Amino acid sequence: MVSFKNWNMWSGKSIIAYLNHFIMKHLSYLFEGMDSYLYYLGGTYGAITLTSIAAATTYYYLSRPTPECPLVPLNNQSPILDGPDQIHVSKFYKDSKNGKFVSYISESVRTLYHTFREGAYISNNSPCLGWRESLHSQYQWMNYDETLLRAKNFGSGMMSLGIQAKALVGIYSCNRPEWILYEQGCYCYSLVVVPLYDTLGPEACAFIMMQTEMSLVVVEDDSKANLLLEKAPKSLKVLIGIKDIKRSTIERAAQRGIQIYTFEEVEKLGSKINHPEQPPTHEDLCTVCYTSGTTGNPKGVMLTHSNVVAGVSAVILQLGEHKIRTGDVMISFLPLAHMFERCCENGIFYVGGSVGFYSGDIRELTNDIKMLKPTVMPAVPRLLNRVYDKIQSELAASSFKRTLFQMALNSKESEIKRGIVRKNGFWDKMVFKKVHESFGGNLRLMVVGSAPLAGNVMTFMRCALGCLVVEGYGQTECTGAITLTVQGDFVPDHVGPPVSCNAIKLVDVPEMEYYANQNEGEVCVRGANVFHGYYKDSEKTADAIDTEGWHHTGDVGRWLHNGTLKIIDRRKHIFKLSQGEYIVPEKIENIYITSKYVNQVFVYGESLKSCIVAIVVPDVDVLKQWANENNIPGTLSVLCNSLTVKELVFKDMQSWGRKGGLKSFEQVKDVYLHPDPFSIQNGLLTPTFKSKRPQLRNYFKPQLDDMYKHLS
Ligand SMILES: *[C@@H]1O[C@H](CO)[C@@H](O)[C@H](O)[C@H]1NC(C)=O
């Protein structure tokens, strides 16, 4: 290590200025560590000691931590409008105070067709899309102009295949350059992007194709093509394969009157026929983004170009000096079928940055990242939790490492509290270098979204990465972000103030005892990013957006004193019993699940009844052990039918219910024990492992009816 003790002997301004200039030219070497920098000087320019010392001095100057000045006072991050509703708005837009929202940055750039061209222009045709042929190869790049040309050709090709402007067309593929060629191809002809994705399941994909009367879908490969063919509606006429599609699939499709083309064929066709472009206006639909809920069919969230541009612009504005720009490189691995990733990528294109796609296998993400060396990365809690757990388990082996690590964390945390964000300090190099490297070494901005991130993991990532890490809260219905933490706010466990394209108010949820005058309630959002309803579903639209234009998110939030929002709950499925008492089944389930005998539980009731009942999937291991100890023979099914077992489980649940503060009408009056777990496969759980209540109700209708018969 180089000692910087005597640095102030070189505080002469002109030398520093000269060296700054010199070193700025070779900045990359600084971050490789001092050794290689000195070597560089010595090798090329001749090592004179004086220069080395001076370089060290300047190195210190450059790396001397300067605290950042937060863009808003951290103790007052969102102003409140006058009036009874306590509406919170953004400080990043001065007209927010007058109830206005940011819709765009530049009046002439209000669609994703135009943002992309803006990026092409300001970046002077820089690299746009990057991909790797294999895990051993470098990234290859397609520049903006080529991307635009190929996208237009592809769009023109779709038109040549009989698609009408403004039609809804699908894509079923993981992230890759063709996704963007398709997306921008759509915008050239005002077509509406409708992503399909695995976790929807084949049923929901079929429903979506039917509801949108889709006639064309771009599919990644043969298996996805087959999955769609299985339940293809009559409207489907064309599939476009990105990878090779098997002969047999092509024949199978032909039998149903569906033509299969390759991606290149469509591009060639388009370039030959060369349809004149029909770009969208900002009020045109940009995408219908389907979300799978816990009930019924997926809902198609309708977003206009204006919605998306507003969402992207507000986030860019809020990032201040850290905003994305030409030269930024983003790693793309979160599904493009979700608006979080779509917004991040379109933001990067807007500023003329580059997007590099992962190679398609999430297990190889680190390999891709090391090759790409991204500067910007969207991330989800699941990924960061994995990084955190991995490091914790590595530390578990050595108490020396643990101590060192803790010292490093403490020191970094106190830096962060002073507003210092850097990765070139002593501890960064000593302890966190490996973490930096596993993220490619160039990361300067990480945006975390899509689910709540635990506070300790957030602080850990901020320390270990030494770059700006912000957390957002959003919903497909609001395009992307609703709130975003501001740079300089080091406190975790909240999601920041509203972004400048929307305002937020909380409304009472009396049945869950949340009241807006106590700064708690359901989060309601109004603004330029709020969607235009669910596709062909006016009923659900009316449930979600009230007559004043507030979207009721279903999330329950709390305002913290400094004007930031914390998400604390989810508005639950609720019903009244015949005697007028409110029942929140999920709350009751959460209490019963603490019984060691209970693996899964579904609490059910209806407003015509005066009590509730439950379906319980017992814990196999616990029950088997109990049966062994009590010499009761039989399989799990047999045990489930035993009255003794039922009594045992029932009594234990009741006692946990009492301990958990359930009122007597909140306790179930009967249970049915079921041996097979609820799962995604049997259609009783959502992909995120939540109970699908209507499905559970239908599935167990005979048992539920039977229990009620005996209770009345
Ligand atoms: C914001 O307020 C919360 C409590 O309401 C507090 O815990 C937190 O430290 C505050 N944040 C900052 C940056 O001061």
PDBQT file of the ligand as one rigid body, heavy atoms in Angstrom, charges set to zero:
ROOT
HETATM    1  C1  LIG A 801     -36.848   9.288   8.380  1.00  0.00    +0.000 C 
HETATM    2  O1  LIG A 801     -37.746   9.079   9.452  1.00  0.00    +0.000 OA
HETATM    3  C2  LIG A 801     -37.660   7.814  10.090  1.00  0.00    +0.000 C 
HETATM    4  C3  LIG A 801     -38.729   7.717  11.152  1.00  0.00    +0.000 C 
HETATM    5  O2  LIG A 801     -39.935   8.271  10.745  1.00  0.00    +0.000 OA
HETATM    6  C4  LIG A 801     -36.281   7.660  10.683  1.00  0.00    +0.000 C 
HETATM    7  O3  LIG A 801     -36.146   6.373  11.243  1.00  0.00    +0.000 OA
HETATM    8  C5  LIG A 801     -35.213   7.852   9.606  1.00  0.00    +0.000 C 
HETATM    9  O4  LIG A 801     -33.937   7.835  10.178  1.00  0.00    +0.000 OA
HETATM   10  C6  LIG A 801     -35.408   9.168   8.869  1.00  0.00    +0.000 C 
HETATM   11  N1  LIG A 801     -34.484   9.232   7.738  1.00  0.00    +0.000 N 
HETATM   12  C7  LIG A 801     -33.483  10.085   7.665  1.00  0.00    +0.000 C 
HETATM   13  C8  LIG A 801     -32.650  10.007   6.452  1.00  0.00    +0.000 C 
HETATM   14  O5  LIG A 801     -33.264  10.894   8.512  1.00  0.00    +0.000 OA
ENDROOT
TORSDOF 0
